[in-house]
């Protein structure tokens, strides 16, 4: 006769096992939750981990270790000293008064939002190349504070306008003066970088045009696309905006995308050339017909158009047919109806190649900026969050360089959405997309759309010392943690995110 013995846990034993199992789950989960919490006040110098890109004999990129930080050296230069001379007369002096109020659009509609000098877009600022620009920002009534970032202008770091990184937000009743030399001719724009995801969408932006020191276009017009809620506008007007030009006139159309997503610029009624991207001229741009140019959020394109000699008009359509557009030609001239373009222009092979002023093959630093999504906690909130190189904010990289470094960076996206990536203080040249080498004109960008599944390799020279934001310009994404920084060795910032100034860069 066989007997069997079955082991049974007594009730106290089962309780102990349940407690042990629960602790094995809850303790790591609790540690992850606690480590995800973002302090109420912190320096970007103390967040995340340094990524040195393998430069100057230092550890390779991705060298993450728990608790690693970008430490300020005792003799580090504060960003407040990286500025233009603070004295002497300016060539262009503008005062911009920021208010939170109802906006009366140029086409008549009223929306709630933010204005500069009682208008949105704010006043167009124009300067000549080489002129000293001085802008006094006055915050009359924006309770969250405000700042101004000069998007695409490689200003000294102290003038970059990022609350909590290069300055404190200007409180209601306060003011701040920006001064910089407009060294590069081109089309740029300015916008708030304090609670930016709300203030920019709500209308706190304007256009900055830097004209060449000598030559001027025969006709020079701005077309700034912006959506106030569901209202797509150009220069603050819904529908069709008319601009006068004589038959056969050469027109430079400065298209600015101030929205969070890409827009297509489509010229109907005449061929066109893409003269410049993000403030940099293209070499020998080819004539284009019935193709759309996709413009990244934050990006700009200067289009060269000649109005038809027969007296008809040209339509520059921004976005889908039925949205906003600019009609250029004589008074009363008819323009083609808006429609979808047959094809899209690829800047990777557009124009003629030329030698660069540096050799990307001789790079000192190699960085990866890999965008994904990862389940976990962000500031204690569970969800599927944006990640950079596998890490979720605030555990993100500080890309660390030394002045003079040649930098190569690979931008790749496997997150399921498009991301317009914007590096402050620098322009980068596109070397390749999805391993296909660039073959056209050098394509310099400060705002680059990286679609899901795409990979770009870019390069630039680290020639503008500071602490620079490098983020997605879908500003809602930046607020959700898709933001890193480029930091120069020997530079520090005294400013804090949060804190008494309540700085909220995104």
JOSULDA-V667597 format. One line per field, one symbol per residue. ss: DSSP state (@ for helix, = for strand, . for the rest). psi: psi as a letter, one per 40 degrees, with the letter a starting at -180 (. if undefined). burial: # if it has 24 or more other C-alpha atoms within 12 Angstrom, else .. A space follows every 10 residues. Layout:
ss: ???
psi: ???
burial: ???
This chain:
ss: .......... @@@@@@@@@@ @@@@@@@@@@ @@@@@@.... ==.@@@..== =...@@@... .......... ......==@@ @......... .========= ====.....= ======..=. ....====.. .========. .....=..== =.....@@@. ..=...=..= ....====== =....===== =....@@@@. ....====== =.......== ========.. ====..==.= ====.....= =======... ..======.. .======..= =......=.. =====....= ======.... ..======.. ....=====. ....=..... ..==..@@@. .........@ @@..====== ========.. ========.. ==....==== =....===== ===.....== ===....=== ===..==... ...==.==== ....====== =.....==== ==..@@@@@. ..======.. ==....==.. ..=...
psi: hiiihhhhhi dddddddddd dddddddddd ddddeehhid hiiedeiaih hefeifeiii ieghiheiih hhidfihide egiiheiiii dhhihhhhih ihhhidedih ihaiihffih iihhhhiihe ihhhhhhhhd ehdeiiihhg hehgiideed fhhedeiiih iheiihhhhi hgdhiahaii iifhfddddd deegiihhhh iidciiidhh ihghhihgbe hhihfehibh hhhhiiheih hhhghhheie iiihhhhhei iiihdihfeh iihfhihihf iihhhiheii hhhhihiiee eiihhhhhai ieaiihhhai heiiiiiiii idihhhedeh ahiiiieihd efidihihgh haihiaihfe hiahiiihfe iihegiihhh iiheihhhhh hihfeeiihh hhhieiiihh dihfehihea ihghiehhhh iheihihiii hgegiahhig ihegddddde eghaihhhie iiheiihbad efhgd.
burial: .......... .......... .......... ....####.. .######### #####..... ####....## ##....#### .###.....# .#.#.##### #.#.#..... #.######## #########. ########## ########## ########## ########## #..####### ########## ########## ########## #.......## ########.. ########## #######.## ########## ########## ########## ###.#..#.# ########## ########.. #########. #.######## ..#.###### #...#.#### #........# ..######## ###..####. ....###### ########## ###.###### #####..### ########## ###....#.# ########## #..####### ########## ########## ########## ########.. ######
